[in-house]
Amino acid sequence: MEYEVIEDRKSPDDWRVEAADDDGRYFIAIFCGPEARQRAEEYARWKQERR
């Protein structure tokens, strides 16, 4: 799976990490609050490394 960091459209200060698997299932983690973008990027990197 590829993990993508995206700014939330409805809540501009929130950041999402999204991924889809080969079966078409979607996974989303939402980060808000202080340093939301940095935490989302860190989480996406961590998930990529665990593959």
Biopython code that builds the backbone (N, CA, C, O; Angstrom):
import numpy as np
from Bio.PDB.StructureBuilder import StructureBuilder

atoms = [
    (1, "MET", "N", (0.841, -1.187, 0.000)),
    (1, "MET", "CA", (0.000, 0.000, 0.000)),
    (1, "MET", "C", (0.878, 1.239, 0.000)),
    (1, "MET", "O", (1.956, 1.260, 0.595)),
    (2, "GLU", "N", (0.410, 2.237, -0.658)),
    (2, "GLU", "CA", (1.052, 3.537, -0.632)),
    (2, "GLU", "C", (0.251, 4.435, 0.300)),
    (2, "GLU", "O", (-0.975, 4.501, 0.206)),
    (3, "TYR", "N", (0.935, 5.115, 1.184)),
    (3, "TYR", "CA", (0.289, 6.020, 2.132)),
    (3, "TYR", "C", (0.491, 7.447, 1.660)),
    (3, "TYR", "O", (1.616, 7.872, 1.393)),
    (4, "GLU", "N", (-0.603, 8.180, 1.558)),
    (4, "GLU", "CA", (-0.557, 9.544, 1.042)),
    (4, "GLU", "C", (-1.031, 10.518, 2.112)),
    (4, "GLU", "O", (-2.040, 10.274, 2.773)),
    (5, "VAL", "N", (-0.312, 11.612, 2.283)),
    (5, "VAL", "CA", (-0.662, 12.653, 3.248)),
    (5, "VAL", "C", (-1.404, 13.756, 2.492)),
    (5, "VAL", "O", (-0.899, 14.304, 1.512)),
    (6, "ILE", "N", (-2.610, 14.069, 2.966)),
    (6, "ILE", "CA", (-3.473, 15.027, 2.274)),
    (6, "ILE", "C", (-4.070, 15.992, 3.290)),
    (6, "ILE", "O", (-4.506, 15.578, 4.364)),
    (7, "GLU", "N", (-4.090, 17.264, 2.954)),
    (7, "GLU", "CA", (-4.772, 18.236, 3.812)),
    (7, "GLU", "C", (-6.281, 18.026, 3.675)),
    (7, "GLU", "O", (-6.792, 17.888, 2.563)),
    (8, "ASP", "N", (-6.979, 18.002, 4.783)),
    (8, "ASP", "CA", (-8.421, 17.792, 4.770)),
    (8, "ASP", "C", (-9.128, 18.980, 4.116)),
    (8, "ASP", "O", (-8.853, 20.132, 4.451)),
    (9, "ARG", "N", (-10.034, 18.698, 3.189)),
    (9, "ARG", "CA", (-10.725, 19.767, 2.460)),
    (9, "ARG", "C", (-11.698, 20.543, 3.338)),
    (9, "ARG", "O", (-11.842, 21.756, 3.187)),
    (10, "LYS", "N", (-12.363, 19.851, 4.252)),
    (10, "LYS", "CA", (-13.375, 20.503, 5.090)),
    (10, "LYS", "C", (-12.775, 21.187, 6.308)),
    (10, "LYS", "O", (-13.325, 22.173, 6.799)),
    (11, "SER", "N", (-11.666, 20.680, 6.794)),
    (11, "SER", "CA", (-10.991, 21.249, 7.966)),
    (11, "SER", "C", (-9.532, 21.504, 7.588)),
    (11, "SER", "O", (-8.691, 20.621, 7.755)),
    (12, "PRO", "N", (-9.225, 22.686, 7.086)),
    (12, "PRO", "CA", (-7.895, 22.956, 6.527)),
    (12, "PRO", "C", (-6.713, 22.725, 7.467)),
    (12, "PRO", "O", (-5.596, 22.532, 6.986)),
    (13, "ASP", "N", (-6.907, 22.735, 8.761)),
    (13, "ASP", "CA", (-5.782, 22.498, 9.674)),
    (13, "ASP", "C", (-5.618, 21.027, 10.024)),
    (13, "ASP", "O", (-4.686, 20.661, 10.741)),
    (14, "ASP", "N", (-6.509, 20.183, 9.527)),
    (14, "ASP", "CA", (-6.423, 18.747, 9.765)),
    (14, "ASP", "C", (-5.740, 18.084, 8.569)),
    (14, "ASP", "O", (-5.863, 18.544, 7.433)),
    (15, "TRP", "N", (-5.022, 17.000, 8.843)),
    (15, "TRP", "CA", (-4.307, 16.275, 7.803)),
    (15, "TRP", "C", (-4.707, 14.816, 7.859)),
    (15, "TRP", "O", (-4.933, 14.263, 8.935)),
    (16, "ARG", "N", (-4.793, 14.195, 6.691)),
    (16, "ARG", "CA", (-5.226, 12.805, 6.570)),
    (16, "ARG", "C", (-4.102, 11.963, 5.982)),
    (16, "ARG", "O", (-3.320, 12.435, 5.156)),
    (17, "VAL", "N", (-4.035, 10.738, 6.412)),
    (17, "VAL", "CA", (-3.175, 9.753, 5.771)),
    (17, "VAL", "C", (-4.131, 8.725, 5.185)),
    (17, "VAL", "O", (-4.919, 8.115, 5.907)),
    (18, "GLU", "N", (-4.056, 8.537, 3.873)),
    (18, "GLU", "CA", (-4.969, 7.633, 3.189)),
    (18, "GLU", "C", (-4.190, 6.548, 2.468)),
    (18, "GLU", "O", (-3.080, 6.768, 1.985)),
    (19, "ALA", "N", (-4.802, 5.363, 2.408)),
    (19, "ALA", "CA", (-4.209, 4.248, 1.678)),
    (19, "ALA", "C", (-5.336, 3.331, 1.220)),
    (19, "ALA", "O", (-6.411, 3.300, 1.820)),
    (20, "ALA", "N", (-5.078, 2.588, 0.153)),
    (20, "ALA", "CA", (-6.030, 1.586, -0.333)),
    (20, "ALA", "C", (-5.251, 0.300, -0.583)),
    (20, "ALA", "O", (-4.117, 0.332, -1.061)),
    (21, "ASP", "N", (-5.870, -0.830, -0.256)),
    (21, "ASP", "CA", (-5.178, -2.094, -0.510)),
    (21, "ASP", "C", (-5.646, -2.688, -1.841)),
    (21, "ASP", "O", (-6.487, -2.107, -2.526)),
    (22, "ASP", "N", (-5.104, -3.829, -2.192)),
    (22, "ASP", "CA", (-5.411, -4.463, -3.472)),
    (22, "ASP", "C", (-6.846, -4.967, -3.555)),
    (22, "ASP", "O", (-7.344, -5.231, -4.650)),
    (23, "ASP", "N", (-7.512, -5.104, -2.418)),
    (23, "ASP", "CA", (-8.901, -5.553, -2.394)),
    (23, "ASP", "C", (-9.886, -4.393, -2.476)),
    (23, "ASP", "O", (-11.097, -4.606, -2.425)),
    (24, "GLY", "N", (-9.378, -3.170, -2.604)),
    (24, "GLY", "CA", (-10.240, -1.999, -2.718)),
    (24, "GLY", "C", (-10.688, -1.428, -1.388)),
    (24, "GLY", "O", (-11.561, -0.561, -1.351)),
    (25, "ARG", "N", (-10.106, -1.898, -0.294)),
    (25, "ARG", "CA", (-10.435, -1.334, 1.017)),
    (25, "ARG", "C", (-9.604, -0.079, 1.240)),
    (25, "ARG", "O", (-8.426, -0.030, 0.884)),
    (26, "TYR", "N", (-10.231, 0.942, 1.838)),
    (26, "TYR", "CA", (-9.566, 2.213, 2.108)),
    (26, "TYR", "C", (-9.312, 2.367, 3.597)),
    (26, "TYR", "O", (-10.114, 1.939, 4.428)),
    (27, "PHE", "N", (-8.193, 2.982, 3.918)),
    (27, "PHE", "CA", (-7.802, 3.228, 5.295)),
    (27, "PHE", "C", (-7.475, 4.705, 5.430)),
    (27, "PHE", "O", (-6.763, 5.271, 4.600)),
    (28, "ILE", "N", (-7.999, 5.326, 6.480)),
    (28, "ILE", "CA", (-7.789, 6.759, 6.695)),
    (28, "ILE", "C", (-7.465, 7.006, 8.158)),
    (28, "ILE", "O", (-8.141, 6.492, 9.049)),
    (29, "ALA", "N", (-6.428, 7.796, 8.401)),
    (29, "ALA", "CA", (-6.105, 8.265, 9.743)),
    (29, "ALA", "C", (-6.117, 9.791, 9.677)),
    (29, "ALA", "O", (-5.543, 10.380, 8.761)),
    (30, "ILE", "N", (-6.766, 10.425, 10.640)),
    (30, "ILE", "CA", (-6.892, 11.881, 10.645)),
    (30, "ILE", "C", (-6.086, 12.459, 11.806)),
    (30, "ILE", "O", (-6.165, 11.972, 12.934)),
    (31, "PHE", "N", (-5.320, 13.490, 11.516)),
    (31, "PHE", "CA", (-4.500, 14.159, 12.514)),
    (31, "PHE", "C", (-4.947, 15.606, 12.622)),
    (31, "PHE", "O", (-5.110, 16.291, 11.612)),
    (32, "CYS", "N", (-5.146, 16.069, 13.847)),
    (32, "CYS", "CA", (-5.538, 17.455, 14.069)),
    (32, "CYS", "C", (-4.771, 17.986, 15.273)),
    (32, "CYS", "O", (-4.156, 17.229, 16.025)),
    (33, "GLY", "N", (-4.823, 19.288, 15.435)),
    (33, "GLY", "CA", (-4.141, 19.893, 16.567)),
    (33, "GLY", "C", (-2.727, 20.312, 16.215)),
    (33, "GLY", "O", (-2.362, 20.386, 15.041)),
    (34, "PRO", "N", (-1.926, 20.587, 17.251)),
    (34, "PRO", "CA", (-0.559, 21.071, 17.029)),
    (34, "PRO", "C", (0.258, 20.094, 16.182)),
    (34, "PRO", "O", (0.243, 18.887, 16.424)),
    (35, "GLU", "N", (0.955, 20.618, 15.207)),
    (35, "GLU", "CA", (1.868, 19.841, 14.363)),
    (35, "GLU", "C", (1.178, 18.681, 13.651)),
    (35, "GLU", "O", (1.782, 17.625, 13.458)),
    (36, "ALA", "N", (-0.067, 18.867, 13.265)),
    (36, "ALA", "CA", (-0.840, 17.794, 12.625)),
    (36, "ALA", "C", (-0.165, 17.299, 11.351)),
    (36, "ALA", "O", (-0.079, 16.093, 11.120)),
    (37, "ARG", "N", (0.308, 18.218, 10.533)),
    (37, "ARG", "CA", (0.943, 17.797, 9.275)),
    (37, "ARG", "C", (2.193, 16.969, 9.538)),
    (37, "ARG", "O", (2.392, 15.924, 8.919)),
    (38, "GLN", "N", (3.032, 17.432, 10.452)),
    (38, "GLN", "CA", (4.270, 16.702, 10.758)),
    (38, "GLN", "C", (3.957, 15.311, 11.308)),
    (38, "GLN", "O", (4.620, 14.337, 10.952)),
    (39, "ARG", "N", (2.958, 15.219, 12.168)),
    (39, "ARG", "CA", (2.602, 13.921, 12.739)),
    (39, "ARG", "C", (2.037, 12.989, 11.676)),
    (39, "ARG", "O", (2.310, 11.789, 11.695)),
    (40, "ALA", "N", (1.248, 13.533, 10.745)),
    (40, "ALA", "CA", (0.706, 12.720, 9.650)),
    (40, "ALA", "C", (1.828, 12.207, 8.754)),
    (40, "ALA", "O", (1.819, 11.042, 8.355)),
    (41, "GLU", "N", (2.783, 13.057, 8.440)),
    (41, "GLU", "CA", (3.906, 12.643, 7.603)),
    (41, "GLU", "C", (4.744, 11.575, 8.297)),
    (41, "GLU", "O", (5.184, 10.614, 7.667)),
    (42, "GLU", "N", (4.958, 11.748, 9.583)),
    (42, "GLU", "CA", (5.719, 10.757, 10.350)),
    (42, "GLU", "C", (4.990, 9.409, 10.366)),
    (42, "GLU", "O", (5.612, 8.360, 10.194)),
    (43, "TYR", "N", (3.690, 9.442, 10.569)),
    (43, "TYR", "CA", (2.889, 8.219, 10.579)),
    (43, "TYR", "C", (2.938, 7.522, 9.216)),
    (43, "TYR", "O", (3.097, 6.303, 9.150)),
    (44, "ALA", "N", (2.802, 8.288, 8.133)),
    (44, "ALA", "CA", (2.849, 7.704, 6.790)),
    (44, "ALA", "C", (4.201, 7.042, 6.531)),
    (44, "ALA", "O", (4.257, 5.945, 5.975)),
    (45, "ARG", "N", (5.284, 7.698, 6.927)),
    (45, "ARG", "CA", (6.620, 7.104, 6.756)),
    (45, "ARG", "C", (6.735, 5.811, 7.557)),
    (45, "ARG", "O", (7.258, 4.815, 7.057)),
    (46, "TRP", "N", (6.256, 5.821, 8.780)),
    (46, "TRP", "CA", (6.312, 4.636, 9.642)),
    (46, "TRP", "C", (5.528, 3.479, 9.021)),
    (46, "TRP", "O", (5.995, 2.340, 9.015)),
    (47, "LYS", "N", (4.336, 3.776, 8.501)),
    (47, "LYS", "CA", (3.527, 2.720, 7.884)),
    (47, "LYS", "C", (4.212, 2.182, 6.631)),
    (47, "LYS", "O", (4.194, 0.974, 6.396)),
    (48, "GLN", "N", (4.818, 3.058, 5.818)),
    (48, "GLN", "CA", (5.525, 2.606, 4.619)),
    (48, "GLN", "C", (6.673, 1.663, 4.972)),
    (48, "GLN", "O", (6.896, 0.661, 4.292)),
    (49, "GLU", "N", (7.390, 1.990, 6.029)),
    (49, "GLU", "CA", (8.541, 1.176, 6.433)),
    (49, "GLU", "C", (8.123, -0.196, 6.935)),
    (49, "GLU", "O", (8.903, -1.145, 6.850)),
    (50, "ARG", "N", (6.921, -0.319, 7.451)),
    (50, "ARG", "CA", (6.450, -1.585, 8.028)),
    (50, "ARG", "C", (5.955, -2.561, 6.984)),
    (50, "ARG", "O", (5.638, -3.702, 7.321)),
    (51, "ARG", "N", (5.878, -2.158, 5.732)),
    (51, "ARG", "CA", (5.360, -3.059, 4.687)),
    (51, "ARG", "C", (6.222, -4.257, 4.510)),
    (51, "ARG", "O", (5.928, -5.111, 3.673)),
]
sb = StructureBuilder()
sb.init_structure("model")
sb.init_model(0)
sb.init_chain("A")
sb.init_seg("    ")
for serial, (resi, resn, name, xyz) in enumerate(atoms, 1):
    if name == "N":
        sb.init_residue(resn, " ", resi, " ")
    sb.init_atom(name, np.array(xyz, "f"), 0.0, 1.0, " ", f" {name:<3s}", serial, name[0])
structure = sb.get_structure()
